[in-house]
Amino acid sequence: MKADHYDTFAESYARENESSLFNAYYERPAVIGLAGDVAGRNILDAGCGAGPLSAALRERGARITAFDSSQGMVALAQERLGPDTRVLQADLAEPLPFGTGEFDDVVASLVLHYLEDWSGPLSELHRVLKPGGRLILSVNHPIIREVVYPQDDYFVTSPYTEEYTFDGHAASLTFWHRPLHAMTDAFTRAGFAISTISEPPFAPETPRELLPPDLGDRTSFLCFLFFLLEAKPLTLA
C-alpha cells in the first residue's frame, strides 16, 4: 500500500477508530492489556495512525515516540499528542530514524498485515529495542482468510483487497495474508522469542448494540491475532 494512501481518508478513519467495535472495544484494549504496567517505559508506536494508542499508553505513564507513513495521520497524531511528544513520518518498510536499543517497547497495531515482506521491518524493530525489550503487535487473524475466501490456499502468502466505509468515506485496503507458521517463523528469524499469542475477548464495557446480533452469550469473536515478543540479543554467526 502506498505510504500516502491513508491521507485520502485520514480524518474519517480517525473518527471511526475512536468508537468502533473492532478498534475501541477490541484491538486497543487488547494491546493495552498485553503491555501491562508501562509507567516510565520508553515506547515506540510504529504505525500510530491518529494516535489513540499512543495517548492511552501515555496516560498510563509511558514516554511515547510515534511514527506513521501517512502525513495526514502524523498531523492528526501530533495535534492530539501535543508538541511534547515526538511524532514523525516514517515508513516501516524502510530503515527507521531511531537509535539502536532506543526503546523499551514497540507497539505495532494493525500494521504488519499491510506488508508483503516482514524480514526488514522486524529486523529494524528488533534493532531499536533494548535487549529483552518487547514488541507488542496485532494483525488480521489468518483464519479469517480461510473463512471468507475458502477457495484460496491458506498456506500461501498472498494479497487481498477489501472495501470499507469509515465514517461515511469509502476506502479500499489491501492486506497480505500469511499463515500462522509464516508469522512465527518471521519472528524467530528476526531474533524474537514468542512470549504470548492471544485471541482475547472484547472489552467488558462494549455497548451491546455494537456487537454482532448472532454472537449470543459468547464473549469472543474471530478478528485479530495478538503477539507479545521479546527481543533476544543477536549472536554473531
C-alpha positions in Angstrom: 0.0 0.0 0.0 1.3 3.5 -0.9 2.6 5.4 2.1 0.2 8.3 1.4 -2.9 6.0 0.9 -4.4 6.9 4.3 -4.0 10.6 3.6 -7.2 10.5 1.4 -9.4 9.4 4.4 -7.3 10.1 7.5 -9.8 12.2 9.3 -12.7 9.8 8.5 -10.7 6.8 9.7 -9.6 8.6 12.9 -13.2 9.4 13.8 -14.3 5.8 13.1 -11.4 4.4 15.1 -12.4 6.4 18.2 -15.6 4.4 18.9 -15.7 1.4 16.6 -16.2 -2.1 18.0 -13.0 -3.5 16.4 -10.7 -0.7 17.4 -12.0 1.0 20.5 -13.5 -2.1 22.3 -11.4 -4.9 21.0 -8.0 -4.2 19.4 -6.8 -1.2 21.5 -7.8 -2.7 24.9 -6.1 -6.0 24.0 -2.8 -4.3 23.2 -3.0 -2.2 26.3 -3.7 -5.3 28.3 -0.7 -7.1 26.9 1.5 -4.1 27.6 0.6 -4.1 31.3 2.3 -1.6 33.5 4.1 0.8 31.2 4.9 3.6 33.7 8.3 5.0 32.9 8.8 2.9 29.8 10.1 4.4 26.6 7.7 3.2 23.9 7.7 3.5 20.1 4.3 3.4 18.4 5.0 2.1 15.0 2.2 3.0 12.6 0.5 5.2 15.1 -2.4 6.4 12.9 -4.1 9.4 14.6 -2.5 8.5 17.9 -5.2 6.9 20.1 -3.0 4.1 21.3 -0.1 6.5 22.0 -2.4 8.7 24.0 -3.7 5.7 26.1 -0.2 4.5 26.8 1.0 8.0 27.7 -1.9 8.3 30.1 -0.6 5.2 31.8 2.8 6.8 32.3 4.8 5.8 29.2 7.1 8.1 27.3 6.0 8.0 23.7 7.6 8.4 20.3 5.4 7.7 17.3 5.5 7.5 13.6 3.3 6.7 10.6 3.8 6.6 6.9 0.8 8.8 6.2 1.5 12.6 6.6 -2.2 13.1 7.3 -2.1 10.6 10.2 1.1 12.2 11.5 -0.6 15.6 11.5 -3.6 14.2 13.4 -1.4 12.4 15.9 0.7 15.4 16.6 -2.3 17.6 17.1 -3.7 15.0 19.6 -0.5 14.3 21.4 0.9 17.9 21.5 4.4 19.3 21.0 6.0 17.4 23.9 5.5 14.1 22.0 7.8 13.3 19.1 5.7 12.2 16.0 7.5 11.5 12.7 6.6 10.5 9.2 8.5 7.3 8.5 7.9 4.0 6.7 8.2 0.7 8.4 9.3 -0.9 5.1 12.5 1.3 5.2 15.3 1.9 7.8 13.9 3.7 10.8 15.3 7.1 12.1 16.0 5.8 15.6 19.0 4.7 17.5 19.9 1.1 18.3 18.4 0.0 21.6 16.5 3.2 22.0 13.2 1.8 23.2 11.9 -0.5 26.0 8.9 -1.5 24.0 7.5 -1.2 20.5 3.7 -1.4 19.7 2.7 -2.2 16.1 -1.1 -2.0 16.0 -2.6 -3.5 12.8 0.4 -2.6 10.7 2.4 -5.6 9.6 -0.5 -7.2 7.6 -0.1 -4.3 5.0 3.4 -5.6 4.2 4.4 -8.4 1.9 7.9 -8.7 3.4 8.3 -8.8 7.2 12.1 -9.5 7.3 13.3 -5.9 7.0 10.6 -4.3 9.2 11.1 -6.9 12.0 14.9 -6.5 11.9 14.5 -2.8 12.3 12.1 -3.1 15.2 14.5 -5.6 16.8 17.3 -3.1 16.3 15.6 -0.2 18.0 14.6 -2.3 21.0 16.8 -2.8 24.0 17.8 -6.5 24.6 14.9 -8.0 26.4 12.6 -5.3 25.1 9.1 -6.1 23.9 7.3 -6.0 20.6 3.6 -6.0 21.1 1.6 -6.3 17.8 -1.7 -7.1 16.3 -2.6 -8.4 12.8 -5.6 -9.7 11.0 -6.3 -13.2 12.2 -5.1 -15.6 9.5 -8.1 -17.9 9.8 -10.3 -15.1 8.5 -8.9 -15.6 5.0 -9.9 -19.2 5.1 -13.4 -18.4 6.3 -14.1 -15.5 3.8 -12.2 -16.9 0.9 -12.4 -20.7 1.2 -11.3 -21.2 -2.4 -7.9 -19.7 -1.6 -4.9 -21.6 -0.3 -4.4 -20.8 3.4 -0.7 -21.7 3.3 0.2 -19.2 0.5 1.3 -15.7 1.5 -0.8 -13.6 -0.9 -2.6 -10.2 -1.1 -6.3 -9.5 -0.9 -8.3 -6.2 -1.1 -11.4 -5.4 0.9 -13.8 -2.4 0.8 -14.6 -0.4 4.0 -16.6 2.6 4.9 -15.0 4.8 7.6 -17.4 7.4 9.0 -19.1 7.6 5.6 -15.9 7.6 3.5 -15.4 4.5 1.2 -11.9 3.1 1.0 -10.1 0.1 -0.4 -7.5 -1.6 1.8 -5.1 -4.3 0.6 -3.7 -6.8 3.1 -1.2 -9.6 2.9 -2.4 -12.9 4.3 0.2 -15.2 5.7 -0.4 -18.5 7.6 0.4 -18.6 11.3 3.6 -20.6 10.9 4.9 -17.9 8.4 4.3 -15.3 11.1 6.1 -17.2 13.9 8.9 -18.2 11.6 9.5 -14.5 10.7 9.5 -13.5 14.4 12.1 -16.1 15.3 14.3 -15.3 12.3 14.4 -11.7 13.3 15.6 -12.5 16.8 12.3 -12.5 18.8 11.1 -15.0 21.4 7.3 -15.5 21.4 6.0 -14.8 24.9 2.3 -14.7 24.2 -0.2 -15.4 21.4 -3.6 -14.1 22.3 -7.1 -14.3 21.0 -8.8 -12.1 23.6 -12.4 -11.3 24.4 -13.8 -7.9 23.6 -13.8 -5.4 26.4 -16.5 -5.9 29.0 -17.7 -2.4 28.7 -18.6 -2.8 25.0 -22.0 -1.4 24.2 -24.3 -4.4 23.3 -25.6 -2.7 20.2 -22.1 -2.7 18.6 -21.8 -6.5 18.9 -22.9 -8.9 16.1 -26.5 -9.9 16.7 -25.8 -13.6 16.3 -23.0 -13.5 18.9 -25.3 -14.7 21.7 -23.6 -15.1 25.1 -20.2 -15.5 23.6 -17.5 -13.0 24.8 -15.1 -13.5 22.0 -15.1 -13.5 18.2 -12.5 -14.1 15.5 -11.0 -10.8 14.2 -7.3 -10.1 15.1 -4.4 -12.1 16.5 -2.1 -10.6 19.1 1.5 -11.3 19.9 3.9 -10.3 22.7 7.5 -10.9 21.6 10.8 -10.5 23.4 13.9 -9.2 21.7 16.7 -11.6 22.2 20.4 -10.5 21.9 21.6 -11.3 18.4 24.7 -13.5 18.3 27.3 -13.4 15.6 27.4 -16.5 13.4 
